Amino acid sequence: MTRSEGNETITVEFNVNNATDLVEEDYKSEEAMPQMICRPPFIVEIRKPSGKKIRISCQFLSEYEADDGDESEVRDKFEIVNFSVYQKEISPATYVCSGETMDGEMYEKLMDMLDERKIDNEFANELINLSTGYEHKEYIKFLSELKSFVDEK
């Protein structure tokens, strides 16, 4: 997914493979089935007109991590895993800063930067919905292809 905003190009990449979780909600009926939901890791790349880019790798927090019971505080649905800044193309020599070890203030500034570009909880919910639908469609296609393979003599 790519869009332009001002003089920047913002690209979000994600892959639904191995990104599904089983979500058990409080059901009144024991017949209700747990729901599969897709929370893929994603990469946000912001490109400036000069060709300089920042690449921020993110992952969704589990429902437990994202909801600590304090309803007065808005919690992020995702976290930064790592990021790098580079010119034109990333290379093996490009320095990558880990989200776990970076300064807390820097981490918050990066989260604010994403938020200013509408990479926020609303975006996260939309990505989860899009990914879940797409993953389900691909899973059905996969099952059909598997059946065709098994049935072939």
Backbone hydrogen bonds in HBPLUS format (Angstrom, degrees):
<---DONOR---> <-ACCEPTOR-->    atom                        ^
c    i                          cat <-CA-CA->   ^        H-A-AA   ^      H-
h    n   atom  resd res      DA  || num        DHA   H-A  angle D-A-AA Bond
n    s   type  num  typ     dist DA aas  dist angle  dist       angle   num
A0012-VAL N   A0001-MET O   2.77 MM  11  5.22 160.5  1.81 154.8 161.6     1
A0003-ARG N   A0010-ILE O   2.92 MM   7  5.44 155.0  1.98 151.0 159.3     2
A0010-ILE N   A0003-ARG O   2.79 MM   7  5.44 171.0  1.80 176.9 174.1     3
A0005-GLU N   A0008-GLU O   2.94 MM   3  5.40 162.0  1.97 148.8 154.5     4
A0008-GLU N   A0005-GLU O   3.03 MM   3  5.40 164.0  2.06 131.0 133.1     5
A0009-THR N   A0047-ARG O   3.01 MM  38  5.13 154.9  2.07 140.2 148.3     6
A0047-ARG N   A0009-THR O   2.85 MM  38  5.13 166.8  1.87 149.8 154.3     7
A0011-THR N   A0045-GLU O   2.87 MM  34  5.13 164.7  1.89 151.7 157.0     8
A0045-GLU N   A0011-THR O   2.79 MM  34  5.13 165.8  1.81 155.5 160.2     9
A0013-GLU N   A0043-ILE O   2.92 MM  30  5.17 157.1  1.97 145.9 153.4    10
A0043-ILE N   A0013-GLU O   2.86 MM  30  5.17 157.5  1.91 148.1 155.3    11
A0019-ALA N   A0016-VAL O   3.26 MM   3  5.35 136.9  2.46 138.7 128.3    12
A0039-ARG N   A0019-ALA O   2.88 MM  20  5.53 158.5  1.92 168.1 161.3    13
A0021-ASP N   A0037-ILE O   2.75 MM  16  5.39 157.9  1.80 158.3 165.5    14
A0037-ILE N   A0021-ASP O   2.90 MM  16  5.39 161.7  1.93 156.3 162.5    15
A0023-VAL N   A0035-GLN O   2.71 MM  12  5.19 175.0  1.71 164.0 165.7    16
A0035-GLN N   A0023-VAL O   3.01 MM  12  5.19 153.8  2.08 157.4 150.2    17
A0032-ALA N   A0029-SER O   3.40 MM   3  5.73 156.8  2.45 105.2 110.8    18
A0042-PHE N   A0058-CYS O   2.97 MM  16  5.32 156.3  2.02 136.1 143.8    19
A0058-CYS N   A0042-PHE O   2.74 MM  16  5.32 168.7  1.75 173.3 176.3    20
A0044-VAL N   A0056-ILE O   2.86 MM  12  5.15 166.6  1.88 148.2 150.6    21
A0056-ILE N   A0044-VAL O   2.80 MM  12  5.15 171.1  1.81 154.9 157.0    22
A0046-ILE N   A0054-ILE O   2.96 MM   8  5.41 158.2  2.01 153.5 160.2    23
A0054-ILE N   A0046-ILE O   3.06 MM   8  5.41 148.9  2.16 141.0 150.6    24
A0048-LYS N   A0052-LYS O   2.90 MM   4  5.48 173.0  1.90 169.9 172.1    25
A0051-GLY N   A0048-LYS O   2.96 MM   3  5.52 163.7  1.99 120.5 125.9    26
A0088-LYS N   A0051-GLY O   3.02 MM  37  5.15 165.8  2.04 131.9 136.3    27
A0053-LYS N   A0086-TYR O   2.77 MM  33  5.45 166.9  1.78 170.4 173.5    28
A0086-TYR N   A0053-LYS O   2.93 MM  33  5.45 158.1  1.97 149.6 156.6    29
A0055-ARG N   A0084-SER O   2.86 MM  29  5.36 162.0  1.89 156.2 161.8    30
A0084-SER N   A0055-ARG O   2.98 MM  29  5.36 142.1  2.13 137.7 149.5    31
A0057-SER N   A0082-ASN O   2.85 MM  25  5.35 158.2  1.90 153.1 160.1    32
A0081-VAL N   A0057-SER O   2.71 MM  24  5.44 165.3  1.73 147.2 151.8    33
A0059-GLN N   A0079-GLU O   2.98 MM  20  5.59 152.8  2.06 151.4 160.2    34
A0079-GLU N   A0059-GLN O   2.83 MM  20  5.59 158.4  1.87 158.0 163.4    35
A0061-LEU N   A0077-LYS O   2.89 MM  16  5.67 170.1  1.90 137.5 139.5    36
A0065-GLU N   A0062-SER O   3.04 MM   3  5.17 114.2  2.48  99.1 114.4    37
A0066-ALA N   A0062-SER O   2.92 MM   4  6.16 159.3  1.96 159.3 165.6    38
A0067-ASP N   A0063-GLU O   3.08 MM   4  6.07 130.5  2.33 137.7 148.3    39
A0073-GLU N   A0070-ASP O   3.44 MM   3  5.99 162.0  2.47 111.7 116.3    40
A0099-GLY N   A0081-VAL O   2.63 MM  18  4.76 167.7  1.64 132.5 128.0    41
A0083-PHE N   A0097-CYS O   2.93 MM  14  5.41 145.2  2.05 143.1 154.4    42
A0097-CYS N   A0083-PHE O   2.83 MM  14  5.41 163.0  1.86 170.2 165.4    43
A0089-GLU N   A0087-GLN O   2.73 MM   2  5.92 118.4  2.11 120.9 105.6    44
A0094-THR N   A0091-SER O   2.99 MM   3  5.34 165.7  2.02 115.5 120.3    45
A0102-MET N   A0098-SER O   3.16 MM   4  6.19 129.3  2.43 145.6 157.6    46
A0107-TYR N   A0103-ASP O   2.96 MM   4  6.27 159.6  2.00 155.3 161.7    47
A0108-GLU N   A0104-GLY O   3.01 MM   4  6.26 160.9  2.05 146.8 151.1    48
A0109-LYS N   A0105-GLU O   2.95 MM   4  6.20 152.5  2.03 145.9 153.7    49
A0110-LEU N   A0106-MET O   2.94 MM   4  6.23 155.0  2.00 152.2 158.5    50
A0111-MET N   A0107-TYR O   2.96 MM   4  6.29 157.2  2.01 150.2 156.9    51
A0112-ASP N   A0108-GLU O   2.84 MM   4  6.06 151.8  1.92 145.4 153.6    52
A0113-MET N   A0109-LYS O   2.87 MM   4  6.09 151.9  1.94 143.4 151.3    53
A0114-LEU N   A0110-LEU O   2.96 MM   4  6.29 155.3  2.02 148.7 154.6    54
A0115-ASP N   A0111-MET O   2.90 MM   4  6.12 161.1  1.94 146.7 152.4    55
A0116-GLU N   A0112-ASP O   2.84 MM   4  6.09 156.4  1.89 154.0 159.4    56
A0117-ARG N   A0114-LEU O   2.97 MM   3  5.16 136.8  2.16 102.3 115.0    57
A0119-ILE N   A0114-LEU O   2.87 MM   5  4.96 164.9  1.89 142.8 139.0    58
A0118-LYS N   A0115-ASP O   2.94 MM   3  4.92 154.3  2.00 112.9 113.3    59
A0124-ALA N   A0120-ASP O   2.83 MM   4  6.12 157.4  1.88 150.8 158.3    60
A0125-ASN N   A0121-ASN O   2.91 MM   4  6.17 156.7  1.96 148.3 152.8    61
A0126-GLU N   A0122-GLU O   3.03 MM   4  6.32 159.3  2.08 148.9 154.5    62
A0127-LEU N   A0123-PHE O   2.79 MM   4  6.06 155.7  1.85 155.8 163.2    63
A0128-ILE N   A0124-ALA O   2.91 MM   4  6.14 156.3  1.97 148.7 155.1    64
A0129-ASN N   A0125-ASN O   2.98 MM   4  6.24 162.4  2.01 149.5 153.8    65
A0130-LEU N   A0126-GLU O   2.88 MM   4  6.05 167.6  1.90 151.6 155.3    66
A0131-SER N   A0127-LEU O   2.81 MM   4  5.81 166.3  1.83 149.3 154.0    67
A0132-THR N   A0128-ILE O   2.84 MM   4  5.87 158.3  1.89 147.4 153.7    68
A0133-GLY N   A0129-ASN O   3.11 MM   4  6.24 166.9  2.13 148.7 151.8    69
A0134-TYR N   A0130-LEU O   2.95 MM   4  6.12 164.8  1.97 151.7 156.6    70
A0135-GLU N   A0131-SER O   2.76 MM   4  5.81 164.9  1.78 150.9 155.8    71
A0136-HIS N   A0132-THR O   3.01 MM   4  6.09 158.1  2.06 144.7 150.5    72
A0137-LYS N   A0133-GLY O   3.06 MM   4  6.28 160.6  2.10 147.7 152.7    73
A0138-GLU N   A0134-TYR O   2.92 MM   4  6.18 161.6  1.95 153.7 158.9    74
A0139-TYR N   A0135-GLU O   2.82 MM   4  5.99 146.9  1.93 145.9 155.5    75
A0140-ILE N   A0136-HIS O   3.04 MM   4  6.31 158.7  2.08 150.4 154.8    76
A0141-LYS N   A0137-LYS O   3.08 MM   4  6.34 159.0  2.12 146.1 152.1    77
A0142-PHE N   A0138-GLU O   2.82 MM   4  6.01 152.4  1.89 143.3 151.4    78
A0143-LEU N   A0139-TYR O   2.90 MM   4  6.18 159.1  1.94 151.0 155.7    79
A0144-SER N   A0140-ILE O   3.06 MM   4  6.31 155.1  2.12 146.7 153.1    80
A0145-GLU N   A0141-LYS O   2.95 MM   4  6.25 157.4  2.00 149.3 155.5    81
A0146-LEU N   A0142-PHE O   2.80 MM   4  6.04 154.0  1.87 152.6 160.6    82
A0147-LYS N   A0143-LEU O   2.90 MM   4  6.09 160.3  1.94 147.8 152.7    83
A0148-SER N   A0144-SER O   2.97 MM   4  6.19 159.8  2.01 147.0 152.6    84
A0149-PHE N   A0145-GLU O   2.98 MM   4  6.19 152.1  2.06 143.4 150.7    85
A0150-VAL N   A0146-LEU O   2.91 MM   4  6.17 165.3  1.94 155.4 158.8    86
A0151-ASP N   A0147-LYS O   2.86 MM   4  5.97 156.3  1.91 152.3 158.9    87
A0152-GLU N   A0148-SER O   3.15 MM   4  6.14 129.5  2.41 135.9 146.8    88
A0152-GLU N   A0149-PHE O   3.30 MM   3  5.34 139.2  2.48  96.0 106.9    89
